[in-house]
Amino acid sequence: MIGMPETEDVLDGLFFMTTHIYDSSYKPDLNAVYQFYLKDTDNAEYAFYLTIKDQAANYGKGVHENPDLKVYAGVNLWIDMASKKKNPIVSYLKKEYKMVGNPRLMGYLGSSLRRDYSNKSLKELGPEIDNHEKLTLWSNIKNIFHTAITDYIYRNQIYSGYTRVKKWEKPKDVIVLNGSPRKERAFTNFYLSRFIEGMEKAGANVELVNLADKKQFNKTEACRGCYACWKGKYKEVCVIKDDYTELLDRVENAKLTVYATPLYVDTVSAVMKDFMDRHFIYLTPYMNKHRKLTRHPMQDEHEKYITLFSVCGFSEVEQFKPLVNMFHAHARNSHKPLLASILRPASEGAYLNPFCWPYMPGIMASLEEAGRCLVEYGSVPSSILKKISSTPIPKHNWHSGPNLYWKLKNKGTTKPWVFLSNHNNYKSKKHGVTARLDEV
């Protein structure tokens, strides 16, 4: 299971990243030692130092014996300045942080952190990381927050099939289907867990089902398309008898089911698709008109709803459009209104990128609130959905960061710019969990 990282690990990743975006071409003769004392909201202090010598940057933990410049700042403020969300000069003039030494050294450092890894082909990235290129990094960035998605993704209260009751009654039980092949080790589960906490706090009994759990679903089969459930002695019954049989009936009779899946090739995961196809047995062979389209009537009409929960690696929430459209269609054809689409883009990048650290608590809190609202009211306000889907740093950084990450990982670097401890392991002291890069 993946847990929230410690502040020290985040800062360690940030300084590691800094050494790889340093470009000595701006001031080749720069030789300096920068000492940073950074405090978090709990007033805990973390000491790191950065050395610039012989056109190369290195960093270390602790206190350097002979620094040229000392910087005293808050953790979140420093991350915002490092990501260019805040101007270091303006923040200094506002006395938001303190420097002891020659302040020009800070200007030299800021202008030298400009190596860019975005919009580069694999050939241009190359196998090495030692070539100093004159590239502009994080310059002229105007849009800090992600462009808001079009209204139709957030206005996903479609009422297909059963007419929704005027007064929403909280469901006692909720089934959550996790379609990630990596189960609890996945980022799908990391974000989903807070969403589930919100539903539980609203009084719902939540059952989490990992469809990829081979212990529970060792024998499963995809829909054969044989139509046996529409005719003969097997009418209204699936001829396939496997580990999905009992779960299919429970999901079909549940008032609220959450479909949680990573975005794979613009749609659900393979294991989720196999399970969804098996719902075919609850339809009748007849056809009727629903609004402007045709669909099959259900064998049994009763009040039931679905919700989509999905994460993806790309930074734009628009990447979910094909998946959301698919669930609109699924809601229509299965006679189950889609109550909400909970979408978290850049799921891995937001977790691994130190620049996002100050905003992760807000995203996680919004996920919990979304779960509570879904159970309490049968809907999630668009303002909460937008917070969950927001990308708090410039889009340019989403390209540069992952490209640098994979460049270093493909070189066999044991510790990329993410805040994972040695040998690609991360262990949270607070949560006591461990994750490996090849497991998330």
C-alpha positions as CSV (number, residue, x, y, z in Angstrom):
1,M,0.0,0.0,0.0
2,I,1.2,3.5,-0.8
3,G,1.2,6.1,2.0
4,M,1.8,9.8,2.1
5,P,5.5,10.6,2.1
6,E,7.4,12.4,4.9
7,T,8.4,16.0,4.5
8,E,12.2,15.2,4.6
9,D,11.8,12.7,1.7
10,V,10.0,15.3,-0.3
11,L,12.8,17.9,0.2
12,D,15.4,15.2,-0.5
13,G,13.7,14.6,-3.9
14,L,13.5,18.3,-4.6
15,F,17.2,18.9,-4.1
16,F,18.1,15.8,-6.0
17,M,16.0,17.1,-8.9
18,T,17.7,20.5,-8.6
19,T,21.1,19.0,-9.3
20,H,19.8,17.6,-12.6
21,I,18.2,20.8,-13.9
22,Y,21.3,23.0,-13.1
23,D,22.7,24.6,-16.2
24,S,26.2,26.0,-15.8
25,S,26.2,27.9,-19.1
26,Y,24.4,30.9,-17.4
27,K,27.3,31.5,-15.1
28,P,30.2,29.1,-15.7
29,D,32.4,30.6,-13.0
30,L,29.8,30.2,-10.2
31,N,31.3,28.4,-7.1
32,A,29.2,28.6,-4.0
33,V,27.6,26.7,-1.2
34,Y,24.0,27.3,-0.3
35,Q,22.7,26.3,3.1
36,F,18.9,25.9,3.5
37,Y,17.0,25.8,6.8
38,L,13.4,24.9,6.0
39,K,10.5,24.7,8.5
40,D,7.2,22.9,8.0
41,T,3.9,23.8,9.4
42,D,4.7,21.8,12.6
43,N,7.8,23.9,13.1
44,A,10.1,21.0,12.4
45,E,13.3,22.2,10.7
46,Y,15.2,20.4,7.9
47,A,18.7,21.3,6.8
48,F,20.0,20.8,3.3
49,Y,22.9,22.3,1.4
50,L,23.6,22.7,-2.3
51,T,27.2,23.0,-3.7
52,I,28.0,24.5,-7.0
53,K,31.6,23.8,-8.1
54,D,33.3,23.1,-11.4
55,Q,30.1,23.6,-13.3
56,A,28.3,20.9,-11.4
57,A,25.7,20.8,-8.7
58,N,25.5,18.4,-5.7
59,Y,23.5,18.4,-2.5
60,G,23.6,16.9,0.9
61,K,21.6,16.7,4.1
62,G,22.6,18.5,7.3
63,V,24.7,21.6,7.9
64,H,27.7,22.6,5.7
65,E,30.7,23.9,7.6
66,N,31.4,26.8,5.3
67,P,28.2,28.1,3.4
68,D,28.3,31.2,1.3
69,L,24.6,31.9,1.6
70,K,22.1,30.8,4.3
71,V,18.4,30.6,3.5
72,Y,15.7,30.4,6.1
73,A,12.2,29.7,4.7
74,G,9.1,27.6,5.1
75,V,8.9,24.3,3.3
76,N,5.8,25.2,1.3
77,L,7.2,28.6,0.4
78,W,10.4,27.1,-0.8
79,I,8.7,24.5,-3.0
80,D,6.5,27.3,-4.5
81,M,9.6,29.3,-5.3
82,A,11.4,26.3,-6.7
83,S,8.5,25.5,-9.0
84,K,8.3,29.2,-10.1
85,K,4.8,29.6,-8.7
86,K,6.2,32.4,-6.5
87,N,8.8,34.9,-7.4
88,P,11.8,34.6,-5.0
89,I,12.6,38.3,-5.3
90,V,9.1,39.4,-4.5
91,S,8.9,37.0,-1.6
92,Y,12.2,38.3,-0.2
93,L,11.0,41.9,-0.4
94,K,7.9,40.9,1.4
95,K,10.1,39.3,4.1
96,E,8.5,36.0,3.6
97,Y,11.9,34.3,4.0
98,K,15.4,35.4,5.2
99,M,18.9,35.2,3.6
100,V,22.2,35.7,5.3
101,G,25.1,36.4,2.9
102,N,25.3,37.7,-0.7
103,P,21.7,37.8,-2.1
104,R,23.1,37.9,-5.6
105,L,24.0,34.2,-5.2
106,M,20.3,33.4,-5.0
107,G,19.7,35.2,-8.3
108,Y,22.6,33.3,-10.0
109,L,21.1,30.0,-8.7
110,G,17.6,30.8,-9.9
111,S,18.8,31.7,-13.4
112,S,20.9,28.6,-13.6
113,L,18.1,26.1,-12.9
114,R,16.8,26.0,-16.4
115,R,17.7,22.6,-18.0
116,D,14.5,21.4,-19.7
117,Y,13.4,17.8,-20.3
118,S,10.0,18.6,-21.8
119,N,9.0,18.2,-25.5
120,K,12.1,16.1,-26.2
121,S,12.2,13.0,-28.3
122,L,13.9,9.8,-27.0
123,K,16.8,10.5,-29.3
124,E,17.2,14.0,-28.0
125,L,17.0,12.8,-24.4
126,G,19.7,10.2,-25.1
127,P,21.3,7.8,-22.7
128,E,23.4,10.3,-20.9
129,I,22.5,13.3,-18.7
130,D,25.8,15.1,-18.7
131,N,25.3,17.3,-21.8
132,H,24.5,20.9,-20.8
133,E,22.0,22.3,-23.2
134,K,20.9,25.9,-23.4
135,L,17.2,25.4,-22.7
136,T,14.7,27.5,-20.9
137,L,13.0,26.0,-17.9
138,W,9.9,27.3,-16.3
139,S,10.1,30.7,-18.1
140,N,7.2,32.9,-18.9
141,I,4.8,30.6,-17.1
142,K,1.4,32.3,-16.8
143,N,-1.1,29.5,-16.1
144,I,-0.5,28.0,-12.7
145,F,-3.7,26.0,-12.5
146,H,-5.0,23.6,-15.0
147,T,-7.5,24.8,-17.5
148,A,-11.0,23.9,-16.2
149,I,-12.6,21.0,-18.0
150,T,-15.7,21.6,-20.1
151,D,-18.9,21.6,-18.1
152,Y,-20.2,18.4,-19.5
153,I,-17.7,16.3,-17.6
154,Y,-18.6,17.9,-14.3
155,R,-22.3,18.0,-15.1
156,N,-22.6,14.2,-15.2
157,Q,-25.9,13.8,-13.5
158,I,-27.5,11.8,-16.3
159,Y,-30.8,10.1,-15.5
160,S,-31.1,7.1,-17.8
161,G,-33.3,4.2,-17.0
162,Y,-34.8,4.3,-13.6
163,T,-36.2,7.7,-12.7
164,R,-34.3,9.0,-9.8
165,V,-36.4,9.6,-6.6
166,K,-36.9,13.2,-5.6
167,K,-35.6,12.6,-2.2
168,W,-32.2,10.9,-2.0
169,E,-31.9,8.2,0.7
170,K,-28.4,7.3,1.8
171,P,-27.4,3.8,0.8
172,K,-26.5,1.5,3.7
173,D,-24.1,-0.5,1.7
174,V,-21.8,0.5,-1.2
175,I,-19.8,-1.8,-3.4
176,V,-16.5,-0.5,-4.7
177,L,-14.9,-2.4,-7.6
178,N,-11.2,-1.8,-7.9
179,G,-10.1,-2.7,-11.5
180,S,-6.4,-2.0,-11.0
181,P,-4.2,-5.0,-11.7
182,R,-1.9,-3.8,-9.0
183,K,-4.7,-3.8,-6.4
184,E,-3.7,-2.1,-3.1
185,R,-0.2,-1.2,-4.4
186,A,-1.6,1.0,-7.1
187,F,-2.1,4.8,-7.2
188,T,-5.8,4.0,-8.0
189,N,-6.1,2.5,-4.5
190,F,-4.0,5.3,-3.0
191,Y,-6.5,8.0,-4.0
192,L,-9.5,5.7,-3.7
193,S,-8.8,5.0,-0.1
194,R,-9.5,8.6,0.9
195,F,-12.7,8.6,-1.2
196,I,-13.8,5.4,0.7
197,E,-13.0,7.1,4.0
198,G,-15.4,9.9,3.1
199,M,-18.2,7.4,2.3
200,E,-17.6,5.5,5.5
201,K,-17.7,8.7,7.6
202,A,-21.1,9.4,6.0
203,G,-22.4,6.2,7.5
204,A,-22.1,3.8,4.5
205,N,-20.8,0.2,4.9
206,V,-18.2,0.1,2.0
207,E,-17.1,-3.2,0.6
208,L,-13.9,-2.9,-1.5
209,V,-13.5,-5.7,-4.1
210,N,-10.2,-6.1,-6.0
211,L,-11.2,-7.7,-9.3
212,A,-7.5,-8.7,-9.9
213,D,-7.3,-10.6,-6.6
214,K,-6.4,-14.1,-7.8
215,K,-7.2,-15.6,-4.4
216,Q,-10.8,-14.4,-4.6
217,F,-11.2,-14.6,-8.4
218,N,-8.9,-17.4,-9.5
219,K,-11.4,-18.8,-12.0
220,T,-13.0,-16.2,-14.2
221,E,-14.1,-16.0,-17.8
222,A,-15.0,-13.3,-20.3
223,C,-18.5,-13.1,-21.8
224,R,-18.8,-15.6,-24.7
225,G,-21.4,-13.7,-26.6
226,C,-23.4,-16.9,-26.9
227,Y,-26.8,-15.4,-26.1
228,A,-27.7,-18.5,-24.0
229,C,-29.0,-16.1,-21.3
230,W,-31.7,-14.9,-23.8
231,K,-33.0,-18.3,-24.8
232,G,-33.7,-21.9,-23.8
233,K,-33.1,-23.4,-20.4
234,Y,-30.4,-20.9,-19.6
235,K,-32.7,-17.9,-20.1
236,E,-31.8,-15.1,-17.7
237,V,-28.9,-17.1,-16.4
238,C,-25.3,-17.1,-17.4
239,V,-23.9,-20.4,-18.6
240,I,-20.5,-19.5,-17.2
241,K,-20.1,-20.6,-13.6
242,D,-17.0,-19.0,-12.1
243,D,-15.9,-16.7,-9.3
244,Y,-17.7,-13.7,-10.8
245,T,-21.1,-15.3,-10.6
246,E,-22.0,-14.4,-7.0
247,L,-20.4,-10.9,-7.3
248,L,-22.4,-10.1,-10.4
249,D,-25.7,-10.6,-8.6
250,R,-24.6,-8.5,-5.6
251,V,-23.5,-5.6,-7.9
252,E,-26.7,-5.8,-9.9
253,N,-28.8,-5.6,-6.8
254,A,-26.7,-2.9,-5.0
255,K,-28.1,0.6,-4.8
256,L,-24.7,2.2,-5.4
257,T,-21.6,0.7,-7.1
258,V,-18.4,2.6,-7.6
259,Y,-16.3,1.5,-10.6
260,A,-12.6,2.4,-9.9
261,T,-10.2,1.9,-12.7
262,P,-6.9,3.3,-14.0
263,L,-7.1,4.8,-17.4
264,Y,-5.7,2.2,-19.8
265,V,-5.6,3.1,-23.5
266,D,-8.4,5.6,-23.1
267,T,-10.7,3.1,-21.3
268,V,-11.0,0.8,-18.3
269,S,-8.6,-1.9,-17.4
270,A,-8.9,-5.3,-19.0
271,V,-10.2,-7.0,-15.8
272,M,-12.8,-4.3,-15.3
273,K,-14.0,-4.6,-18.9
274,D,-14.4,-8.4,-18.6
275,F,-16.5,-7.9,-15.5
276,M,-18.6,-5.2,-17.0
277,D,-19.3,-7.3,-20.1
278,R,-20.8,-10.0,-17.9
279,H,-23.6,-7.6,-16.9
280,F,-25.2,-8.6,-20.3
281,I,-27.2,-11.3,-18.6
282,Y,-29.5,-8.8,-16.8
283,L,-30.8,-7.4,-20.1
284,T,-33.6,-8.8,-22.2
285,P,-33.3,-9.4,-26.0
286,Y,-36.0,-6.9,-26.8
287,M,-35.3,-3.3,-27.9
288,N,-37.0,-0.1,-27.1
289,K,-36.4,3.6,-27.6
290,H,-34.8,5.7,-24.9
291,R,-34.7,9.3,-25.8
292,K,-33.0,9.3,-29.2
293,L,-31.3,6.0,-28.9
294,T,-32.1,2.3,-28.7
295,R,-31.4,0.0,-25.7
296,H,-32.5,-3.3,-24.1
297,P,-35.0,-3.3,-21.3
298,M,-33.9,-4.8,-18.0
299,Q,-35.1,-8.0,-16.6
300,D,-35.7,-6.3,-13.3
301,E,-36.1,-2.6,-12.8
302,H,-35.2,-1.1,-9.4
303,E,-33.4,1.9,-8.1
304,K,-29.6,1.6,-8.6
305,Y,-26.8,4.0,-9.4
306,I,-23.1,4.0,-10.4
307,T,-20.1,6.3,-10.0
308,L,-16.9,6.4,-11.9
309,F,-13.6,6.8,-10.2
310,S,-10.4,6.9,-12.3
311,V,-6.8,8.0,-12.3
312,C,-4.3,8.5,-15.1
313,G,-0.7,9.5,-15.7
314,F,-1.3,12.4,-18.1
315,S,-1.8,15.8,-16.5
316,E,-4.9,16.9,-18.4
317,V,-8.3,15.9,-17.1
318,E,-9.5,16.0,-20.7
319,Q,-7.7,12.7,-21.2
320,F,-10.7,11.1,-19.4
321,K,-13.3,12.2,-22.0
322,P,-13.4,8.8,-23.8
323,L,-13.8,7.0,-20.5
324,V,-16.5,9.3,-19.2
325,N,-18.4,9.0,-22.5
326,M,-18.2,5.2,-22.1
327,F,-19.7,5.4,-18.6
328,H,-22.4,7.7,-19.8
329,A,-23.3,5.0,-22.3
330,H,-23.0,2.2,-19.7
331,A,-25.3,4.2,-17.4
332,R,-27.9,4.5,-20.1
333,N,-27.8,0.9,-21.3
334,S,-27.6,-0.6,-17.8
335,H,-30.5,1.6,-16.5
336,K,-28.2,3.0,-13.7
337,P,-27.8,6.8,-13.5
338,L,-24.2,8.0,-13.3
339,L,-24.0,10.1,-10.1
340,A,-20.5,11.4,-10.5
341,S,-17.1,11.0,-12.2
342,I,-14.2,11.3,-9.8
343,L,-11.2,12.0,-12.0
344,R,-7.6,12.4,-10.8
345,P,-5.1,13.1,-13.6
346,A,-1.3,13.0,-13.1
347,S,-1.9,10.5,-10.3
348,E,1.6,9.3,-10.1
349,G,3.2,12.6,-11.1
350,A,1.4,14.5,-8.4
351,Y,2.6,12.0,-5.8
352,L,6.2,11.8,-7.0
353,N,6.8,15.5,-7.9
354,P,8.1,17.5,-4.9
355,F,6.5,20.7,-6.3
356,C,3.0,19.2,-5.7
357,W,3.7,18.3,-2.1
358,P,2.0,21.4,-0.6
359,Y,-1.2,20.7,-2.6
360,M,-1.6,17.0,-2.0
361,P,-3.3,17.4,1.4
362,G,-6.0,19.5,-0.3
363,I,-6.5,17.0,-3.1
364,M,-6.8,14.2,-0.6
365,A,-9.2,16.2,1.6
366,S,-11.4,16.9,-1.5
367,L,-11.5,13.2,-2.2
368,E,-12.8,12.4,1.2
369,E,-15.4,15.2,1.0
370,A,-16.5,13.8,-2.4
371,G,-17.1,10.4,-0.8
372,R,-19.1,12.0,2.0
373,C,-21.2,14.1,-0.4
374,L,-21.9,11.1,-2.7
375,V,-23.4,9.1,0.1
376,E,-25.1,12.0,1.8
377,Y,-26.6,13.7,-1.2
378,G,-26.2,11.4,-4.2
379,S,-24.1,13.9,-6.0
380,V,-20.7,15.7,-5.7
381,P,-20.4,19.5,-6.2
382,S,-18.5,20.6,-9.3
383,S,-16.2,22.7,-7.1
384,I,-15.0,19.6,-5.3
385,L,-14.6,17.7,-8.6
386,K,-12.5,20.5,-10.0
387,K,-10.2,20.5,-6.9
388,I,-9.7,16.7,-7.3
389,S,-8.8,17.1,-11.0
390,S,-6.6,20.2,-10.6
391,T,-3.0,20.3,-11.5
392,P,-1.4,22.8,-9.1
393,I,1.8,23.5,-11.0
394,P,2.5,24.7,-14.6
395,K,1.7,22.1,-17.3
396,H,5.3,22.6,-18.6
397,N,6.6,21.0,-15.4
398,W,4.5,17.9,-15.9
399,H,6.5,17.1,-19.1
400,S,9.9,18.1,-17.8
401,G,9.6,16.2,-14.6
402,P,8.5,12.7,-15.9
403,N,11.0,12.9,-18.8
404,L,13.8,13.5,-16.3
405,Y,12.4,10.7,-14.1
406,W,12.4,8.1,-16.8
407,K,15.7,9.3,-18.2
408,L,17.3,8.7,-14.8
409,K,15.5,5.4,-14.2
410,N,16.5,4.0,-17.6
411,K,20.1,4.8,-16.7
412,G,19.7,2.6,-13.7
413,T,19.8,5.5,-11.2
414,T,18.7,4.0,-7.9
415,K,17.2,7.3,-6.7
416,P,15.5,9.5,-9.3
417,W,14.2,12.9,-8.4
418,V,11.3,11.4,-6.5
419,F,11.3,11.2,-2.8
420,L,11.9,7.5,-2.5
421,S,14.6,6.1,-0.3
422,N,17.5,4.0,-1.5
423,H,17.0,1.1,-4.0
424,N,13.7,2.6,-5.2
425,N,12.0,1.9,-1.9
426,Y,9.9,4.3,0.0
427,K,8.8,3.6,3.5
428,S,6.5,6.0,5.4
429,K,7.3,6.2,9.1
430,K,3.9,7.5,9.7
431,H,1.9,4.9,7.9
432,G,4.4,2.0,8.0
433,V,4.0,1.1,4.4
434,T,6.5,0.4,1.6
435,A,6.2,0.9,-2.1
436,R,8.5,0.1,-4.9
437,L,8.7,2.0,-8.2
438,D,8.0,-1.2,-10.1
439,E,4.9,-1.8,-8.1
440,V,3.0,1.4,-8.5
